[in-house]
Amino acid sequence: MLTACSARTAATWLPRLEPLAGVLTSLARTAPAAVAARLADGYAAHTGPERQRHVRIHLPIATTVAERDAHAGLSLLREAPGLIGARAAVALLRHPAGVLGVLRAAPPEPDGTPRTLRFTPGRLPPSVRRAVLALPLRDRTELVRHCHAAAPLRRHGGPGQVSPDALLQLLPPDARRRAVEERTASTCTCRTFLSDLAAVAALRPDDRAAFLAPWADQPRRSGRTVRRAAAGLPLAVAEPILREQTANHRLHLRLFAWPALLASAELDGDPQEYARIAASCERAWHDRDEVRHGALAQLAEAPPHLLAAVEDRVLRDAVMTAVQSRDSTGPTLAAAERWLRRTAGSAASRGDDRRAAFAARLLCHVLADPRRKGPRTPLRVDARTARSVWSSVAAGERTLPGTLVSLAELLAPHLPHLPALEAQMRRTAEEHDDPEVASRAAAVWIGPPATRERRCAELVRLDPSFAAVPEVLRTLATRRTDLLDDVLRAAARDGLHGRVRPGAKPWAPRLRPADTGRWLPRQRRQWAAYLASVASDEQVPLRERADAAALVGSPEELIALAGSAPHPVAAAALGSLGTFCAAGPVTAELLETLLRHAGTGGVRGRAAMTAVRRLLDAVPDGHAVPLLAPLVRNPANPVGTRKEAARALGALTGTAVLEALLAAWDEPAQHRDVRAVIAPILTRAVDRAEVADRLSAAMREPAVREAVLGRRAPTVPPGNRAAYTAFLVGLLRDGDDDTVVDACRALPAQAGPEGAPDLARRLAEIAVDPARACKVWNEAVRQLVSLPLTPDTPPLMASAFRTLLHRAGSDDTEIRADALRRLDACAETLAARQDDADLRAVTDSAIDALVTAGLLRRAVALAQEAALCAIRRADAAPALWDRLLELIGKRPERLLPNGSLHLEAGRAGPVAAALDASRSLRGQGSPAAGRLALALVSAAGRATGWQDPWPGELAALREHPDPDTSVEALLVVPGNAH
């Protein structure tokens, strides 16, 4: 009812309900503001993978909101930016001042870069262009800084759609170049900014050449970098570079060089030059299929004015080579088909009927190829063009019937205006020897709705096997049921043998129950008997047998098929059994039969369990429990049957369900795997003492423990979560070692932020308990460090460290060794969590404890990791580096190997922090400080492509007073950014 209400009513009721996505889609058109508020609340309530799922489901709805109501769209951009996709961004850019205001006030991304909005690549609507051009130049420049064209979809590794950034083109040339330089400078490396070909393509040709020429320097760059840079260069500069790669003996270079060359010509925009480049691709047509596919895919997406420039000879040679080459695949033919369809449509829109007819004739060859997959959709041309195409084909050379059928499929909407072609299709259907060609001709001939029923009757009277044509069968089953008697008799006699079915295989088409419901009872009985005979015939292929079994309506025959037929046929019979028997009384014998099959597993078991759930949905829960309870308790039943019966019981509600499961649990001969299925269901009622006692006593059984405490933890109702947490805490106290380890892993997710302090205290006690085994205290330490930080965590950890230090001073060797191992484990776990800046106080306490205990090498490793992680967080942290150098002293060998130090490209904050830290370390002059400074300079240089000031920093380290540092700095190659 909400979709029929006013916007005000929807805004009132929507926060109180949980509507489906379809309801929100409808409301997005009538109450966009209310839907925007709902989506923003959901976005804020989720984090991590759950937020990604929320965005994936609601992105189309948010797009509709932005297109309907600009203010609602802007509120989404402000509060839920992840929901604004490229299409929604184009709608919001009709109000550029509002977009700019939101983006100005938006907080930066986690890596410190400004918030950006991605819009659909290609031309912007005129309304957007007018609105943006109305802004002052300063605001327009700032808008371009925040709004970028989305990356295009790539075609078989090619550059993708070659279209300039439409917003950048609205700036004057000088401002445009400065904007591109600023954008690319912030991304640091060619690997990042060369993928943004739209920004580079917005520059003038001279600017593009000056901008990209350094990246096309062959001696210094990889082939991939050179090719990606050359794709954005002016054609005169790019062609020699890419021609060299198209002639290379390496397949991968040729594979990507041809699309890059075509992309460069496409970006150049000169039709004559594009035609010349397309003609020169003849070597690509005769190359390997991968190369042929890449070139055809790039050609197929060219703009219409460039499509028209390609010569007929080039079009013919490329397509016919793709069709006649033995190694051509379906994707290659699909690329050729798209090229021809776009060429024919472009020619028809210009009134060039000759070109459209030429492309249509070539397209017929592609459609006739058996490697080509997919439907044969008609061309988008008008009746005049269709007549012209047919006239051109009819006046030419003799055409094969299969080619004529393909042409008729392309011109199917206009077939009534082409009587000669229509008559040819009838003759082909009635006389041609190839069953496939005859079937396609029949489908085309009956296409016009006005004559469809009459023509279907003519075909079926001529030969009942024409009913095997899907279009004919659909008409018979829904409109001309009076013709079904002849078809059913022919099917029962010889499997509908005839012109379009010359083989002896039985016929079992897939018909909807809604269609067969239109038939007479006599016809339905004949159909059911025929299907049963097909499903039980061992000579019939499994797919036809399964299709027939899915339509059989007799429970006795379905049960027989389920017990004796192969798995696919049995699965179809079981699924049909659940459908047909749901309308009648559900008996214990029927449930036992289905559950017995469900216990076998595999496709048969899944189909049987689906049937069981469908049957149980048709009866009240109170009636279903007495049917299932004996099946679970009886130890004589197969284990698989009892497990599936337990799962079915768990899907029901009521107190009787719990009593039945407890009785099954208490059965003395009950199998452990059945208890493992029952345990997660009982966990929902863990607040009851009898349930908690049974589960606690069974924790020594690995299967039960995995079911209750494993990664796929059971779903506990919100009201029982406190009881479940208390149950887990009891396992920490009384469980065996394996149970305590699993409970430690399960507790953090159940305790929540409010229970974190108490859980941290319990884990700290386990971590220092001398009676605990190694794997127990090790897991307790790992989970303790992973908990959300609270004000009580640093003093709690410091107290644990003091306890361990006290034991580390013991005269007993075993006690001292155990304490040192636990301190070492704490340090190792803390080192893996240094991305969290809030752990600074805990880290300092751990370093002090390690130093006091004599574990200096581990203290240095922890301090080094803390300092490096601070750099990655854009914090120079001079105090951390000073502490690290103090711990190293005159023993630089305590440093860990730092060759794997990596700074992410495109983040200016960590690079600036690395610069400050490296200069400070270099100034200290010690060997350890020199090695650390060199590691930072090398990592930052690689991340920035060795842009300034990193070559100068490296040169300064080559003059370092420590000889080892200066020699290692000489070994670093500044230009090696890859």
N, C-alpha and C positions, 0 to 999 in steps of 0.2 A: 504493500500500500504506500510505502514511502515515496516511490517514484511518481505517484500521482498527486503528491502534496506540493504545497507552495514552497518557495525557497526558505521562507521564515520557519515554517513547520519542520522542514527537513533539518535546518540548523538546530532546532530545539531537540529533536529526537535522535539525530544521528550519533551524538556522543553516548547515548544510552544503549545502543544496539551494536550488533556485530554483523553488519551486512556483508554479503558476498561481493566478489570483485565485479560481477555483472551488475549488481545494484549500484555500486559506486560509479561504474561507467555511465549508467543512465543519469544518475544524479549529477555527474560532472557537467552535463549539458544544461540542467535546470537549476542546480544549486551549487555552482562552482566554488563559492566562498566557503560553504560548509564542508565540502569535500576537501578543499585545501587545508582547512584546519585539522580535519581528521587525518589526512596523510602526514602533515607536519608532526602531529602528536605521535603517530606510529613510528616515524623516522627518529624522533628523539628518544623513544622508549627502547630502541634496539641498538645494539652495537655489534661489530664484527660480522661474522657470517649471517647472523639473523638480520642485520641491517641490509646486507647485500641481497638477501632473499626478498625483503620488503621492497627494495628498489626494483628488483627484477619483476615483481608481480604488479606493482603500481605505477611503473613508468608510463605506460600508455594512458592511464587515467590522468596522471599529472600533465601529460601533453594536452589532453582535451581541456583540462582546467585552464591551462595557460592560453590556449587558443580562444576559449570562450570569455574569459575574464582576466584582463591584464593585471588588475590589482591583486586578484587571488594568485596569479602566476608569480608576481613579484614577491608576495609573502612566502610562497614556496621557495623561491630563489634565496630569500633571506634566511628562512628557518630550516629548509630541507634541500640544500643545493644539489644533493645527489639525485634527486627526483627530476631535475630539469635536464632533459636530453637535448640532442641537437635540434630536433624539430621544434620543441618547445622554446628553445633559445631564439629561433628565427621569429616566432610569434611575439616574444617579449621585446625583441629589438625594434618593434614598431613604436616602442616607448623608450628610446635610448637614454633619455635623461633619468628615468626611473631605474633602469638597469645599472647605469653608471653610479647612481647614488647608493644602490644596494652593494655593488662590488667595492666601492670605496670604503664603506663601513664594515665590510666583511673581514673577519680575522684571517690572517695568512694560513696557508696550508701547513701541515705538520713539519714540512721541510723548510719552512720560512719563506717560500715563494708566494707572491700575491695570488689571490683567488682568480681563477680564469673560468670563462664560460665558452663552451664549444658549441658551434652552430653548424648546420648542414653545409657541406661544401657545394660550390656552384654559385650561380647567380642568385642574388637576393631579390625578393619581391620589390616592385616599384615603390610600394608604401614604405618599406623599410629604408630604401635608398633615400627617399625624400626626407624621412624623419631624421636620419643620421646626418645628411648634408645640411639640415637646418641647425645643427649644433655649431657652436664656435669651434674654431680649429683646435684650440687647446683641449676642449672636452672631447672632440672627435679623436684626437691623438691618444688621450687617456683611455677612451673606450676601446680603441684598437689594442692597447696594451693589455687589456683585460679579456678581450673576446678574440678567440682564434677559430679558424675553420677546423672542423673535425677531420681526423685522418681519413682518407678515402679507403674504400675496400680495395684490396690488391687482387689483381687478376693473374693467377698462376705465377706469382712472384714478380709481376711487372710493377711499374710505378703506380698503377691504379688510375683513377680518374684524374686527368690533368686539367685542373681548373684553378685559377689564381684565387687567393684569399679576397673575397668580395669586399670586406670591410677595409682592408689595406688599400684597395684600389680607389677608395673614396678620399684618400689623402693626397696632397700634392707630391710630386716625385721625390723631392728632397726629404720631406717628412716621412715618406714611405720608406726610403732607404734607412733613415735613422731608426725607424721603428723595427725594421727587420734586423739591423745590426744589434739593437738592444735585445731583441727577442733571442737571437742566436747566441749572443754573448752570455746570456743568463743560463743557457743550456750547456755551455762549456765545450761539448764535443761534437764532432761532425756526425757521429752515429746518431745523435739526437736530432740535430737541426736539419740534416739532409732528409730525414723522414718527413719533415714539414715542407714538402715541395710546394704547397699552396702559397706559403709566405714568400718563398724565393721567386715563384712564378709571377707574383704581383709586381715585381720590379721591372724597370725598363730593360731591354736587351743588353745595353751597354753596362748597366749596373749589375745585371746578372752575371755577365762575363767577368767583370772585375771582382765580383763577390765570390764566385765559385771556382775561378781558375786555380787558386792555390790548392784546392782540394782535388783537382783533377791532375795533379802532378804525379805522373806514373811512377817514377823511381821511388817516391817516398810512400805511396799509398797502396793499399791492397786493391785488387780488382773490383771488389764490391764497393769500396769507397769511391773509386774513380767512376764506376758506372752510375752510382747514385748521384754523384755531383754532375756528371755529364748530362744526365736526363734533364737538368734544369738550365743548362747552358744554351745559348743561341745555337741554332742548328749548324751554322757554318763552323763553329768551334767544336761542337760535340761530335759531329759526324766522323771526323778522322779518328777520334779516340774510340768511339763505339764500333767503327768498322773493323778496327784491329781486333776487338774482342769477338765480333761475329765470325771472324775467320780463325779463331783459336781452336786448337785441337781438343781443349777441355770442354766437356758437354755443359757444365754448369755456367761457364762464361757465355757460351752461345745462347743458352737457355734464357738468360736475363738480359743479354745485350740487345737482342732484337726488339723486345718490348720497350727497352729504354730508348733505342733509336726512334721508334715510332712515337714514343711519348714526347721526345724532343721536337719532332716534326709537328706533332699535334699542338704543342705549346707555341711553336713558331706561328702557326695559324695560316700559313700561305698554302692555298689549295694546290697550286702547281708543284711546290716543293713536297707537299705531302703525297701527291700522286707519284712523284719520282721515287720517294723513299719506299712507298708501298710496292711499286714495280720492282724495286731492287731486292725485295724480300723473297725472290724466287728460290734462293738457296735455302731459306727457312722452310719452304713448303716440302722440299725434298730431303730435309734433315730428319733426325729422329722425331718420334711423335711428340715428345716433351717440348722440343723446340717449336715444332709446328703449332702445337696447342697454344704456347705462350704468345706467338705472333698473331694468331687468329683472334685470341681473346682480347688483345690490345686493339686490333683493328675493329673489332665488333662494337667497341664503346666510343668510337670517334664521334665528334659533333656532326650534325647532318650536312653542313656545307663541305666538310672534308670527305664524308661518305660519297657525296655526289662527284667528287673530283677523281675518285679511283676509276681507272679505265675498265671497260668491259672485259678486255683481255686478261687483266690482272685478277679481276673477280672470278672469271671462269677458270683460269689456271689454278688459283689457290683452292677453290672449292673442289674441282674435279680431282686434283692431286690428293686432297684430304679424303675424298670418297674412295678413290681407287688404291690408295696405299694400304697394304695389308696390316701395317702396325697401327693404323689410326684407331683411336678408342672413342667411346661414347662422349666423353667431355670435349674431345676435339671436334667431333661432328656437331655437338651442341653449340660450340663457339662459331663454327661456320654457319649454322642455322640462324643464330642471332644476328650475325653480320648480314646475311641475306634478307632476313625479315626487316631489319632496320633500313637497309638499302631500298627494298621495295616500298616500304611505308614512306620513306623520305621522297622517293621519286613520285609516288602517287600524290603526295601533298603538293608537289611542285607542278603537277600535271604532265609529267614525263612518263607517258604510258609505255613507250618503248623500253625504257630502263626498268620500269616495274615488271613488265612481261619477261624481260631477260632474267631478272633476279628470281622471278617466280619459277621459271623453267629450271634454273639451277637448284632452286630449293626443292623441287620435286625429286631430284636425284638424292638429296640428303635424306628426305623423308622415306624414300624407298630402301635405304640402307638398313639391313637387319641389326647393325650395331647401334643404331640410333634408338634411344629410349625416350619415353614420355609421350604425352598426348599430342595429337596433331591438331593444333588450334588454327582457326582460319586467319587469313591475313586481314589487317585493318585497312581495307580499301573500300571505296564506294562502288555503286553498281556500274557506273560508267567505266571506271578503271577495270572492274572485273570483266566486262564485255570486251574491252580492248585487249586484256590479257588472253582471253579465250580465243579471240579472233586471230591474235598473233600466233598462238600455238596451233590452231586449226589450219592456218594458211601455210605453216612450215612443213618440215619433213614429217614422215610418218612417226607417230609417237606410240610407244609401247603401252599396253593397257594399264600396267602398274603405275607408270608415270602419269597417265590420265587420271587414275584414281587419286593419286597424290594431289594433282592440280584441283580436282573437284573438292577434296577436303579443304584446300586452301581457300576456295571460293564458295564454300558451302552456304553461307548466308544469302548469296545471290544466285543460287542454283535455279530458282523459278524463272529468272530472267535469262537463263542460258539453256533453252530447250534442247539444243543439239547435244550439249554435254550431259544433260539429264537423261536423254535417251541412250547415250553411250553407257552411262552407269547402269541402266537397267539391262542392257545387253550383256555387259560384263558380268553382272550378278547372275544372270541366267545361264550364260554359256561358257564362261572362262573356266579353265581346268584347274587353276591354282585356288585352293580353298581360301587362303588368306586374302588374295586379291578379290575373290568373289564376296567374301564377308565384308571387306571394307567398302566395296562398291554398293552392296545392299544397304549398309549403314548410312552412306551418303545419300542414296536414292530416296530412302524413307525420311530424310531429315526434315523437309518442309512440314510444319505442323498441320497445315490444312489438308494434306493428303496422306498423312502418316498412317492412320488406321486402315484406310483402303489399300494402300500399297503393302502393308504388313500382311493383310489377308491374301492378297494376290501371291505373295512370296510363299506363305505357308501352304496354300493350296497347291502351288506348283511343287514344293518340296518341303516337308515338315522340318528338315534339318536347318532351315533358315531360322528356326526358333533359337538356335544356339548363338545367333548374333545378339550381343547384349542389348542393343537398341530395340531389336524386334521383340525379344523376350520381355523387356520392360513394358512395351506397349501391350503385349498379349496378357501379361499378368495383371495389369492395372486397368486396361480399357477394353480389350477384346477377349474376355474370358470365354466367349462362345467358341473360340477357335482352339481351346486347350484340349478338347477331347482327342482330336487327331494327333496333336503333339504328344499327349500322354500315352496313347496307344503305340505310337512309333517309338517312343522311348522305352516302353516295356518290351517291345518286340525285338529291337536290334540296337538299343542305345542311341537312337536318333541318327542312324546312319544315313548319309545322303551327300549332296553336293558339297556343302561346307564342312561336313564331318565324314570324310571318306574312311577314316580308321574305324576300328572295332571297339574303341574305348567307351565304357558307359558314360552317361551324361549326368552330372550332378551340379547344377548351377546353384549359386547362393541367392536365395530369395528371402526377402524380409517377411516375418509373420504378418505384418500389416498388409502385404500384398496377397499372400495366400488366404488371408481372412476374407477376401472378396469372393473367393471361389465357392462353388456349390459343394455341399458335403460329399457328394459322390466323387467330385474331382479331388478333394483333399484326401479322401481315402485311397484313391488310386495313386496319388502322389506319395503318400506315406508308405504304401506297400512297395512302390518302386524304390524309394530311398532306402528302406530297410534291406532290400535285396542288394543294392549297390554297396551299402556299408559293410555287409557280411561277405562280399565277393572278394576272395583272395587275389584274383587276377586284376583287380582295379587298383590304380595308384593310390598311395596313402592319402594324398591331398584330397582327391575326389571322395574317398571313403570317409575322411574326417568331415568334409562338407556335408555329406549325406547324413552322417550320424548326428550332426548338430541340429538337423531338421526332423529327425524321427520323433514321433509323438507317443509311442507306446512304451510305458515303463518297463514291461517285461523284456522287450527287445533291447532297450537301452541297458538294462542290468546285464543281459547276456553279452552285449558288445563290450561293456566295461570289464567283464571278467575274462574275455577270450581274445579280444582284438588287440593289435599292436598299440603302443602307447599313444600316438597322436589320435587314433580313432577312439580309443578308450577315454582319453581326456575329453574329446568332443562329446561323447555319449554321457559322461558324468556331468558335464556342464549343462547339457540339455535335460538331464534327469532333474537337476535342481530347479530348472525353469518350469518344467511341465508339472512337477509334483508339488510345487509351492501352492498351487491353487486348490489342492485336495488335502485330505487328512495326512498329517505327518506321523508316521509310526516309528516305533523303536527299531523294528527290523530294517526299515529304510535308512534310518540314521546309522545303524550299525554297519550296514553295507557301505555307505559312503565313508564312514570313518575308517573302515578297514582299508579301503583304497587310499584314503588320505594318509594312513600310516606307512604306505609304501614309498612315499616321497616322490621326487621328480615331477614331471609334467602331469602324470596321473594324480599324484597326491595333491598338487596345487589345485587342479580342477575339482577334485572331490571336496576339498576344504571350501572352495568358493561355493559349491553347491550346498554344503552344510550350512554355511552362513545365510545363504539365500532362503533355505528352508526355515531356519530359526527366525528369520525376520518375519515370517508369515504366521508364527504362533506366539502367544504370550510367553513371557519369561517363566511364569509360574508353571506352565505346562512343559516347557523345554527342559527345566532342571531335572524332573523325574526321569526323562528319557535319557539324559546324558550321564547322570550320577552313577547308575550301575555299570556303565561302560568304563568309567574311570576306575572304579573300585575293583572290578573283577580281575584278578591276576592271570586268569586263563586267557584274557584277550591279548592280542599282540601289543607290544610296547608302543609301536607307532600309532595304533588305534587309540590307546589310552592317552597318549600325548595330545593327539588332535582333539579328543573329547575334552581334555582339560583346557585346551586353548579356547574351544567353543564355550565351555562353562565360564571362562574368564571374561567373555564378551557380554555375559548376561548380568543382570542387576538383581538385588534382593538379598535378604539375609540367608535364604536357603542355599544360595550359591556358596557362601563361605562355609556353611555347615557341610555341604557336599564335598568341598575341597579338603576340609580338615579330616573328614572321614576317609577320603582317599589317601591322604598323607599318612594317617595312622595305620593303614593296612600293612600288616607285618611283612607280606611278600611283595610290597610295592617296589618297583624298579627305581634306581637312582635317577635315571633320565626323566621319568615321569615327575618325580619330586622337583627336578630342576625346572620343569615347565610350570609346576604349581607355585614354586617359591616366589617369583615376581608378582603373581596375582595375590598371594597372601600378604606381600609387603604393603599393599594398599591399606590393610587393616592392622598394621604393626602396632597401633595404639592399644590393641587388646593383648593382655598378658599371655593368653594361651598361644597366640600367633608368634609373639616375640620369643617365647621360650622354645617353641618348635624350631624356629629359624636359627636361633643361637646354637642349639644342639646339633644342627645339621651343617654348620659352617666348615667342619672338617672334610666334608665331601666336596671335592673340587668343582663338580658340575653345579652344585647348589650355590657354592660360594661365588662362582663366576656369574650366575644368574642374578644374585642379589647385590654383589659389590663390583661387578665388572664394569667395563667401559660403557656398555649399554645398560645403564642403571635403570631400574624399574621406575615407572611414573607413580609418584606418591601424591595423593590429594593434598591441596594446600593446608587443610586442617590437621593433617597427620604428619607434616614435615618435622615439627618439633619432636614428635615421638620417634620418627625415623632417625633424627639426629641423635637422640638419647640412645637409641638402639645401637648406632654405630659407635658411640662413645663407650657403651658397655662392651662392645667387641674389642676396643682398644685395651680395655682393662683385663678382660677374661679370655680373649681369643688366643689361638696358637699363633706362631710366627707368620704363617702365610695369611691368616685372617687379619692380623694387625696391619700387615703391609697393604692389603687391599682396602681395609677400612681407612688407613691414612690417605689413600688416593681418592676415596669416595667422599670423605668428610668436607674438604674445602668447597665443593660445589653445593653441598647441602646446608652448611652452616650459614653462608651468606655473610655480608659485611657486619651485621649485628652480632653474629656469633664468632667473628674472627678473633677477638681478644682471648676468649676462653679456649678456643681451639689452639691458638698459638701457645698458650701456657701448657696445655696437655702435650702438644708435640715437643715442646722444649723439655718437658720431663722425660719423655721417651728418648729424646736425643742424648741425654746425659745419664740415663738409667744403665748402670753397669751390668744389669742382668739381661738386657735385651741383646738379641743376636745382631750381627753386623747388618744384615739386609733390613732389619726392622729400624734401627736407629738411622741408617743411611736414607731410607725413604722418609722418615720423620724430618730429617734435616732438609731434604729436597722440598717437601711440602711446606715446611715452616718458612723457608725463604720465598716460596711462591705465593704466600698469602698476601692479601692487600695490607699495606703498611698502616699501622695505627700508632698513636703516641706511646703505647706500651711496648711496641716491638723493640726499639733500641735498648732500653734497660733490660728487657727480658733476654735478649741475645747476649748482652754484656754479662749478665748473671750466669748464663750457660757457659760462656767462655771462661769466666772465673772458676767455675766448677771444674771444667776440663783442665785448666792450668794447674789447679790444686792437685789433681790426680797425676798430671804430667810430672810433678815434682816428687812422686812417690819412689821409694827405693825398690818396690816390686816391679820387675821388668815387664810383666804382663799388663799390670795396671797402667804403667807409663806408656807402653806401646799402644794400648787401646785408646787412651786419651789423645795421643798424637794422631792416630788414624782418624779420630772423629774431628779434630781440628782441621786436618787436611781435607776431609770431606766437606766441611763447612766452607772452607776457602774455595774449593773447586765449584761448589754449587753457587756461591756468591759471584764468582767470576762470570758465570753464564747469565747473571741477572744485572749486569752493570749498565744495561740500557735504561734502567730505572734510576733517575737522579735522586729519588727520595731515599735510596739505600745508602747514602753517603755516610751517615752516622754509624750504621751497622758495619759498613766496610771498614771504616776507621778502627772500630773496636776489634774486628777480626784481624786486621793487620797488626795491631798492638799485641794481640794474643799470640799470633804466629811468631812475632819477633821475640816475645818473652819465652816462648816454648822452644826457640832455636830453629824454627822452620823458616829460615831466611829466604830460601829460594822460592817457596810457595808465597811468602809475603811479597817478594818482588813481582811474581807473576800476577798476583791479585792487584797490586798497585799499578802495574803496567796496563792491565786490562781496564781498570777504572779510568786512567788518564786517557787512553785511546777512545773509550766509549764517550767520554766527555767531549772529545774533539768531534765525534760523529753527531753529538747533540749541539754543535756549534758553540761550545764553551771551551775557551782556551785553558781554563782551570790551572793557573800557575802553581797553586798550592799542591795539587796532585803531582805535578812534575817535580817540584822541589822535594816532596816526600819520596818519590821514586828514586831520585838521584841520591838522596840521603841513605836509602836502604841499600842501594848498589854499592856505594862507597867506592873503593878502589878495586872492585871485583866485577868488571863489565861482563864477565862470562855468565853472571846470573841473569842477564837479560834473555828473554825468550826470542826465538827467531821471529822477525817481523816482516818477512818478505810477503806475507799474505795480507798485510794491512791494505784496506781498500776504502776509498771514499767514493760515495755515489756521485756519478756525473749529474750535473744540473742543479746542485745544491750549493749556493754561494756561502751560506753560513758556516758549514764545516770547513770549507776551503779557507775562509778568512781566519777561523780559529786555528787551523793548522799553520797559517803564515805567522801568526803571533807567537804560537808555541815554538815553532822551529827557530825563529830569530832569537827568542829568549834562550833556548837550549844551545844554539850555536855560540852565543855570547859567553857561555860559561866555560867553554874550551876543554872540558874533560872528555876522555874517550867515550864514556857511556852517553854523555849529553850529545856528542857528535853523532854517534850511531842512531840515537833516537831522532835527532834533527834530520838526518839523511833519510830515515824511513818516512817521516812526515813529508818531506819535500818530494820524494819519489812518488808517494801515493797521490799527493795533490797535483803533481805534474801530470800523472797519467789521467787523473779525473778532468783536468782542464785542457787537455791536448797540448800541454806545455806552452800555454800562453803566458804572457808577462804576469807576475814577476818571477815565475818559477825557474826559467833558465838562469837568471841572475842569482837566485838563491843557491842553485846547484853549483854555479861557478864559485860562489863564496865558500861552499863546503869543500871544494877541491883545494882551497888554500887553508884548510883547517889545521891547527897545530898538531892534532893527533894523526900520525901517519896512516893508521888503518882507515880512519874516516876519509882522509883525502884520497887514498887509493881506491876505496870502494866507490867514492863519488865519481872518479874517472871512469869507472866501469858502467855507469848509468848512461843510456843513450837518450838524450832529451827528446828527439823527434819520434821515438817509438811510443805512440799513444795507443797502440792496439796490442 
